[in-house]
C-alpha cells in the first residue's frame, strides 16, 4: 500500500509517502509554517488554520502525483492548542497554539488562570493547554459566538479531508487539553463541571486507532494522533528505547505498557492501550536560536550585514573545544509547565570563559542537561535502554549537540535516516489501521539509523 503521513507542526508542515510492501520511503516534503498571526497582546500566539489546511491539501496533491494510487492518510500535528468549530464543522477562530501564554496571566488573588484552574479541577494544568485557553476565553468573553466545539489542528485537518461535520479526537490529542482521566480514556466531566464546561461542548474521544472516514475520492483517513506519539512511532523501530526529540522545544519519551501513577513525568496515552512517559522542555532548539539571534543583533549594532550562515559559524566555533572551565547554563528560558515563572541562568563566568564559543557550548549542554534531568526521574527499568534515539533537526544538523547528548547520557545516540519522524509515524500508524493483519511493529522496520542500520 501507498500511505501518506502529514504533520501540521508549529514551525513546519511536512509529509511523507511510504510503500508498505517494500518498506520504502517514496518521498518527503517540508515547507515553513508561515501562518502566524500578529496580535496586540504579547502573550498571545495564534496561527491561521485555513492556511495550514490548504498546505496539507497541497501536500496530498503533491504525493498523489508520485504514485498511481494512495491507499490511506495518517495525520499528526502540534498538541495542546485548540481552535473552535461551529455546529457544521466550520472553523470560527484562529488556532491558539501550545506556546500561547494567556494561562499565565493573573486572574485574581495573585493567582494565574492556570493556578485557578488547577485548584478547581485537581488536574495539573499549564498555559497552552486547550482547557486553559478555553477557561481564559470563557471568563474574558472571547469565545466565538457560533462556537459549538473545539479540537486540535491535526483533528481539524483530518475532518476536512473527510468532510466530516464533527471532530473525532484520539486520546493522545484529547489528553493534551488537560482534565483527562487516563484510566477511563475520557475527559473528567466532574472536573469540567466545576469550571462550567458542559459535556455537549466536548468533542468525541476515541481510545482506539480507527479510520474516521474517506476523502471525496475514496482515500481512507485515519484518526489524528499527537505529534509526540507520532514521533515515537516514526523513530523507534523496536523495543522501548528512549526517544530524545529536539526541535522548537525538546522532549524525552519512553513507552510503557502499564499506567504509572505518582510520577513527576507526564503520562500520555499512546497506541494499543499503552502509554508514553514524557519529559517536555519548553525551549529546546529555540534556546539555540536565541543565541543565534543574539549574535545577529550584535552584527546589527555594529552596522554589519546579516549573515545567513550564522548557524554554520556557530558550529565552527564549537570545533575548537573549550576545556573544563565551562559556562554552566540553565536553558529553561521559558520556565517549565510546572513552574512557568522559572527562568534560565548563566553561572561560572570568569575572565577566561566569557566568550561566544563558551556561550554556544554552554547553551547546547544546558539543553542536554535539562533532558537528562527528566531521564533521571524515569523508573529504573526505563533507564536501561541500550540506545537513545535522537530525532529532530536540531540533533540531525548539529554534530556537536549529537556528541554532547552521547556524553551526557553515556549512551550511543542513533539518528533516523529520514528527517520527518512525526509524518512517518502518522503514516506507519495509518498503514497498521488500514492493512488488516499487518502489525505496526512490522511496518516500523522501514526505520533505519544513520549510525547503525541494524540497531535493535
C-alpha positions as CSV (number, residue, x, y, z in Angstrom):
1,X,0.0,0.0,0.0
2,X,1.0,3.6,-0.6
3,X,0.3,5.6,2.6
4,X,0.7,9.4,3.2
5,X,1.6,10.8,6.6
6,X,1.1,14.5,7.3
7,X,2.4,16.6,10.2
8,X,0.9,20.1,10.9
9,X,3.8,21.3,13.1
10,X,4.5,24.5,14.9
11,X,7.2,25.8,12.6
12,X,6.8,23.5,9.5
13,X,4.2,21.5,7.6
14,X,5.6,18.2,6.4
15,X,4.6,14.9,4.8
16,X,5.9,11.6,3.6
17,X,4.8,8.9,1.2
18,X,5.7,5.2,2.1
19,X,5.4,1.9,0.3
20,X,4.5,-0.6,3.0
21,X,5.1,-3.7,0.8
22,X,8.7,-2.8,0.1
23,X,9.1,-0.8,3.3
24,X,10.4,2.1,1.4
25,X,10.1,5.9,1.8
26,X,9.0,7.1,-1.6
27,X,9.1,10.8,-0.9
28,X,9.1,13.6,1.7
29,X,8.4,17.3,1.6
30,X,8.6,20.1,4.2
31,X,7.5,23.7,4.0
32,X,7.7,26.5,6.6
33,X,4.6,27.2,8.7
34,X,4.2,30.9,8.0
35,X,0.6,31.0,9.3
36,X,1.4,33.0,12.5
37,X,-1.0,35.9,13.1
38,X,0.0,39.3,14.5
39,X,-1.6,40.1,17.9
40,X,-1.9,43.2,20.0
41,X,-1.2,41.0,23.1
42,X,2.5,40.0,23.6
43,X,1.3,36.7,25.3
44,X,-0.9,35.6,22.5
45,X,0.3,33.0,20.0
46,X,-2.1,32.4,17.1
47,X,-2.0,30.6,13.7
48,X,-4.3,30.6,10.7
49,X,-5.9,27.1,10.5
50,X,-7.2,27.6,6.9
51,X,-3.7,28.3,5.7
52,X,-2.5,25.1,7.4
53,X,-5.3,23.1,5.9
54,X,-4.6,24.4,2.4
55,X,-0.9,23.5,2.7
56,X,-1.9,20.0,3.8
57,X,-4.3,19.7,0.9
58,X,-1.5,20.7,-1.5
59,X,0.8,18.1,0.1
60,X,-1.8,15.4,-0.6
61,X,-1.9,16.6,-4.2
62,X,1.9,16.5,-4.4
63,X,2.2,13.0,-3.1
64,X,-0.7,11.7,-5.1
65,X,1.3,12.6,-8.2
66,X,4.2,10.3,-7.1
67,X,2.2,7.1,-7.2
68,X,-0.8,5.7,-9.1
69,X,-2.9,5.0,-6.0
70,X,-3.0,6.4,-2.5
71,X,-4.4,3.9,-0.1
72,X,-4.6,5.9,3.1
73,X,-3.7,9.1,5.0
74,X,-2.3,9.4,8.5
75,X,-2.2,12.8,10.3
76,X,-0.5,14.3,13.3
77,X,0.3,17.8,14.5
78,X,1.1,20.1,17.4
79,X,-0.8,19.1,20.5
80,X,-2.3,21.1,23.4
81,X,-3.5,24.1,21.3
82,X,-7.2,24.5,20.2
83,X,-9.4,26.0,17.5
84,X,-13.2,26.4,17.7
85,X,-15.7,25.0,15.3
86,X,-19.4,25.7,14.6
87,X,-22.1,23.0,14.5
88,X,-21.4,22.4,10.8
89,X,-17.7,21.8,11.5
90,X,-16.5,25.1,10.0
91,X,-13.6,26.8,11.8
92,X,-14.7,30.0,13.6
93,X,-11.4,31.0,15.3
94,X,-7.6,31.1,14.9
95,X,-5.6,28.2,16.2
96,X,-4.4,29.1,19.7
97,X,-1.1,27.2,19.9
98,X,0.7,25.4,22.8
99,X,3.0,28.4,23.0
100,X,0.2,30.8,24.0
101,X,0.8,32.5,27.4
102,X,-2.7,33.6,28.3
103,X,-2.9,31.0,31.0
104,X,0.0,32.6,32.9
105,X,-1.8,36.0,33.1
106,X,-3.0,37.0,36.6
107,X,-6.7,36.2,37.2
108,X,-7.5,37.1,40.8
109,X,-5.9,37.0,44.2
110,X,-2.5,37.0,42.6
111,X,-3.2,33.6,41.0
112,X,-2.9,32.9,37.3
113,X,-5.6,31.3,35.2
114,X,-3.6,28.1,35.3
115,X,-3.3,28.1,39.0
116,X,-7.0,28.8,39.4
117,X,-8.0,26.1,37.0
118,X,-5.7,23.6,38.7
119,X,-7.1,24.3,42.1
120,X,-10.7,23.9,40.8
121,X,-10.2,20.7,38.9
122,X,-7.3,18.9,40.7
123,X,-5.5,18.3,37.5
124,X,-2.1,19.7,36.6
125,X,-2.7,22.5,34.1
126,X,-0.3,24.7,32.0
127,X,-0.6,27.6,29.7
128,X,-1.2,26.5,26.1
129,X,-3.3,23.5,27.2
130,X,-6.7,23.5,25.4
131,X,-8.8,23.8,28.6
132,X,-6.6,26.5,30.0
133,X,-7.1,28.5,26.8
134,X,-10.9,27.8,26.9
135,X,-11.1,28.8,30.6
136,X,-9.5,32.1,29.9
137,X,-11.7,32.7,26.9
138,X,-14.9,31.9,28.8
139,X,-14.0,34.3,31.7
140,X,-13.0,37.1,29.3
141,X,-16.0,36.5,27.0
142,X,-14.0,36.0,23.8
143,X,-15.5,32.7,22.7
144,X,-16.6,33.0,19.1
145,X,-20.4,33.4,19.1
146,X,-21.1,30.4,16.9
147,X,-18.6,28.0,18.6
148,X,-20.1,24.6,19.2
149,X,-17.0,22.5,19.9
150,X,-13.2,22.6,19.6
151,X,-10.2,20.3,18.5
152,X,-6.5,20.4,17.7
153,X,-5.2,21.5,14.3
154,X,-4.5,17.8,13.4
155,X,-8.1,16.8,14.2
156,X,-9.3,19.7,12.0
157,X,-7.2,18.6,9.1
158,X,-8.4,15.0,9.4
159,X,-12.1,16.1,9.4
160,X,-11.6,18.4,6.5
161,X,-10.2,15.6,4.4
162,X,-13.3,13.5,5.2
163,X,-15.7,16.5,5.0
164,X,-17.0,15.4,8.5
165,X,-19.1,17.9,10.4
166,X,-17.8,16.9,13.9
167,X,-14.3,16.2,15.1
168,X,-13.3,12.7,16.3
169,X,-10.3,13.0,18.7
170,X,-7.8,10.3,19.6
171,X,-7.0,10.1,23.3
172,X,-3.4,11.2,22.6
173,X,-4.7,14.6,21.5
174,X,-7.6,14.8,23.9
175,X,-5.2,14.3,26.9
176,X,-3.2,17.3,25.8
177,X,-6.1,19.6,26.6
178,X,-5.9,18.6,30.3
179,X,-8.6,17.3,32.7
180,X,-8.3,13.9,31.1
181,X,-8.8,10.6,33.0
182,X,-6.2,8.2,31.8
183,X,-7.9,5.1,33.3
184,X,-11.3,5.7,31.6
185,X,-9.8,7.3,28.4
186,X,-12.2,10.2,28.7
187,X,-12.4,13.8,29.8
188,X,-13.2,14.1,33.5
189,X,-16.7,15.6,33.3
190,X,-16.9,16.0,37.0
191,X,-13.8,18.2,37.0
192,X,-15.1,20.1,33.9
193,X,-18.5,20.7,35.6
194,X,-16.7,22.7,38.3
195,X,-15.5,25.2,35.7
196,X,-18.7,25.3,33.7
197,X,-17.7,23.3,30.6
198,X,-20.8,21.2,29.5
199,X,-20.5,17.7,28.0
200,X,-22.3,19.0,24.9
201,X,-19.3,21.2,24.1
202,X,-16.8,18.4,24.1
203,X,-15.6,16.6,21.0
204,X,-16.0,12.8,20.6
205,X,-12.9,11.0,22.1
206,X,-11.8,7.5,20.9
207,X,-9.1,5.4,22.7
208,X,-8.7,3.1,19.7
209,X,-6.9,3.8,16.5
210,X,-9.6,3.9,13.8
211,X,-10.5,5.1,10.3
212,X,-12.7,8.2,10.6
213,X,-13.9,8.5,7.0
214,X,-12.8,8.8,3.4
215,X,-11.9,11.7,1.2
216,X,-14.4,12.6,-1.6
217,X,-12.4,10.3,-4.0
218,X,-12.4,7.4,-1.6
219,X,-9.0,7.6,0.2
220,X,-9.3,6.3,3.8
221,X,-8.4,8.9,6.5
222,X,-7.3,7.7,10.0
223,X,-7.8,9.4,13.3
224,X,-5.1,12.0,14.0
225,X,-2.6,11.4,16.9
226,X,-0.4,13.7,18.9
227,X,3.0,14.6,17.5
228,X,4.9,13.2,20.5
229,X,3.3,9.9,19.9
230,X,3.7,10.0,16.1
231,X,7.4,10.9,16.5
232,X,7.9,7.9,18.8
233,X,6.3,5.6,16.2
234,X,8.3,7.1,13.4
235,X,11.7,7.0,15.3
236,X,11.8,3.8,17.4
237,X,11.8,0.6,15.3
238,X,11.7,-1.9,18.2
239,X,11.6,-2.3,21.9
240,X,11.2,0.7,24.2
241,X,14.3,2.7,23.6
242,X,14.4,6.2,24.9
243,X,13.5,8.9,22.4
244,X,15.0,12.4,22.6
245,X,13.5,14.9,20.3
246,X,14.9,18.4,19.9
247,X,13.1,20.8,17.6
248,X,11.4,24.0,18.6
249,X,11.0,22.5,22.0
250,X,12.6,19.4,23.5
251,X,11.3,16.2,24.9
252,X,12.3,12.8,26.2
253,X,9.8,9.9,25.9
254,X,9.7,6.2,26.6
255,X,6.8,3.7,26.1
256,X,5.2,1.8,29.0
257,X,2.6,-1.0,29.0
258,X,1.5,-0.1,32.5
259,X,-0.1,3.1,33.8
260,X,2.4,4.6,36.2
261,X,1.0,7.0,38.8
262,X,2.7,9.3,41.3
263,X,5.4,10.3,38.8
264,X,6.7,13.7,38.1
265,X,6.8,12.8,34.4
266,X,3.8,13.5,32.1
267,X,1.9,10.3,31.4
268,X,0.3,10.4,27.9
269,X,-2.0,7.9,26.1
270,X,-0.1,6.1,23.3
271,X,-1.5,3.4,21.0
272,X,-2.8,0.0,21.6
273,X,-3.7,0.8,25.2
274,X,-0.1,1.7,26.1
275,X,1.4,4.9,27.4
276,X,4.3,7.3,26.9
277,X,6.2,8.8,29.8
278,X,7.3,12.2,28.6
279,X,9.5,15.0,30.0
280,X,9.0,18.1,28.0
281,X,11.3,21.1,27.8
282,X,9.7,24.3,26.6
283,X,12.8,25.8,24.9
284,X,14.9,23.1,23.3
285,X,16.1,24.2,19.9
286,X,14.7,27.6,20.4
287,X,17.3,28.2,23.1
288,X,20.0,27.7,20.4
289,X,18.0,30.1,18.1
290,X,18.1,32.6,21.0
291,X,21.9,32.6,20.9
292,X,21.9,32.9,17.1
293,X,19.5,36.0,17.4
294,X,21.8,37.5,20.0
295,X,24.8,37.3,17.6
296,X,22.6,38.7,14.8
297,X,21.7,41.7,17.0
298,X,25.4,42.3,17.7
299,X,26.1,42.4,13.9
300,X,23.2,44.9,13.5
301,X,24.6,47.1,16.3
302,X,28.0,47.1,14.5
303,X,26.3,48.1,11.2
304,X,27.3,44.8,9.6
305,X,25.2,42.9,7.1
306,X,23.2,39.9,8.5
307,X,24.7,36.6,7.7
308,X,22.6,33.6,6.6
309,X,25.4,31.4,7.8
310,X,25.3,32.2,11.5
311,X,24.4,28.7,12.5
312,X,27.3,27.4,10.4
313,X,29.7,29.9,12.0
314,X,28.4,28.9,15.5
315,X,29.0,25.2,14.7
316,X,32.5,26.0,13.5
317,X,33.2,27.8,16.8
318,X,32.3,24.6,18.7
319,X,35.1,22.6,17.0
320,X,37.8,24.5,18.9
321,X,36.9,22.9,22.2
322,X,36.7,24.9,25.4
323,X,38.4,22.9,28.1
324,X,37.0,22.1,31.5
325,X,36.1,25.7,32.7
326,X,32.7,25.8,31.0
327,X,29.9,28.2,31.5
328,X,27.0,26.5,33.4
329,X,23.8,27.5,31.6
330,X,20.3,26.6,32.6
331,X,18.3,26.9,29.4
332,X,14.8,26.9,30.9
333,X,14.3,30.4,29.5
334,X,10.5,29.9,29.1
335,X,10.2,28.2,32.5
336,X,8.6,24.8,32.8
337,X,5.0,23.7,32.7
338,X,5.0,23.2,36.5
339,X,6.9,26.4,37.2
340,X,6.2,28.9,34.4
341,X,7.8,31.8,36.2
342,X,11.2,30.0,36.3
343,X,13.9,31.5,34.1
344,X,17.3,30.4,32.9
345,X,20.7,31.4,34.3
346,X,24.4,31.6,33.4
347,X,26.9,30.6,36.1
348,X,30.7,30.1,36.5
349,X,31.5,33.2,34.5
350,X,35.2,34.0,34.7
351,X,37.8,36.1,32.8
352,X,38.7,33.2,30.7
353,X,35.4,31.8,29.6
354,X,33.2,34.9,28.8
355,X,33.4,34.2,25.1
356,X,31.0,33.5,22.2
357,X,32.3,29.9,21.9
358,X,31.7,29.2,25.6
359,X,28.2,30.7,25.4
360,X,27.3,28.4,22.4
361,X,28.7,25.3,24.0
362,X,27.1,26.1,27.4
363,X,23.6,26.5,25.8
364,X,23.9,23.2,24.0
365,X,25.0,21.4,27.1
366,X,22.1,23.1,29.0
367,X,19.6,21.7,26.6
368,X,21.1,18.2,27.1
369,X,21.2,18.6,30.9
370,X,17.5,19.5,31.1
371,X,16.6,16.3,29.2
372,X,19.0,14.2,31.3
373,X,17.2,15.6,34.4
374,X,13.9,14.2,33.0
375,X,15.7,10.9,32.2
376,X,16.8,10.5,35.8
377,X,13.2,10.8,37.0
378,X,12.2,7.8,34.9
379,X,11.6,4.4,36.6
380,X,14.8,2.4,36.8
381,X,13.8,-0.2,34.2
382,X,13.0,2.6,31.8
383,X,16.5,4.0,32.1
384,X,18.1,0.7,31.0
385,X,17.7,1.1,27.2
386,X,20.6,0.2,25.1
387,X,20.4,3.3,22.9
388,X,19.0,6.8,22.9
389,X,17.1,7.6,19.6
390,X,17.7,11.2,18.7
391,X,15.1,12.9,16.4
392,X,14.5,16.5,15.3
393,X,16.5,18.8,13.1
394,X,18.5,20.3,16.0
395,X,20.2,17.0,16.6
396,X,20.4,16.0,12.9
397,X,22.0,19.2,11.8
398,X,24.3,19.8,14.7
399,X,27.1,17.2,15.3
400,X,28.2,19.0,18.4
401,X,24.8,18.6,20.0
402,X,24.8,14.9,19.0
403,X,28.2,14.4,20.7
404,X,27.0,16.2,23.8
405,X,23.9,14.1,24.1
406,X,26.1,10.9,23.9
407,X,28.4,12.3,26.6
408,X,25.6,13.4,28.9
409,X,23.5,10.2,28.6
410,X,26.6,7.9,28.3
411,X,24.9,6.0,25.5
412,X,25.1,5.9,21.8
413,X,22.6,8.2,20.2
414,X,21.1,6.8,16.9
415,X,19.6,9.2,14.4
416,X,16.9,8.0,12.0
417,X,17.9,8.3,8.3
418,X,14.7,10.1,7.5
419,X,14.1,13.6,8.7
420,X,10.3,13.7,9.1
421,X,9.8,11.4,12.1
422,X,6.3,12.6,13.0
423,X,5.0,12.4,9.5
424,X,6.4,8.9,9.1
425,X,4.9,7.8,12.4
426,X,1.5,9.0,11.2
427,X,1.9,7.0,8.0
428,X,3.0,3.9,9.8
429,X,0.1,4.0,12.2
430,X,-2.4,4.6,9.3
431,X,-0.9,1.6,7.5
432,X,-1.4,-0.6,10.5
433,X,-5.1,0.5,10.8
434,X,-5.9,0.1,7.1
435,X,-3.9,-3.1,6.4
436,X,-5.7,-5.9,8.3
437,X,-3.3,-8.4,9.7
438,X,-0.3,-6.1,9.5
439,X,1.3,-5.0,12.8
440,X,2.7,-1.6,13.5
441,X,6.0,-3.2,14.6
442,X,6.3,-4.9,11.2
443,X,5.8,-1.6,9.3
444,X,8.3,0.1,11.7
445,X,11.1,-1.9,10.1
446,X,11.1,0.9,7.5
447,X,13.0,2.9,10.1
448,X,16.8,2.8,9.7
449,X,19.5,4.7,11.5
450,X,22.5,6.6,10.2
451,X,24.9,5.2,12.8
452,X,23.8,1.6,12.9
453,X,21.3,0.3,10.4
454,X,21.0,-3.0,12.3
455,X,20.4,-1.4,15.7
456,X,17.5,-3.0,17.6
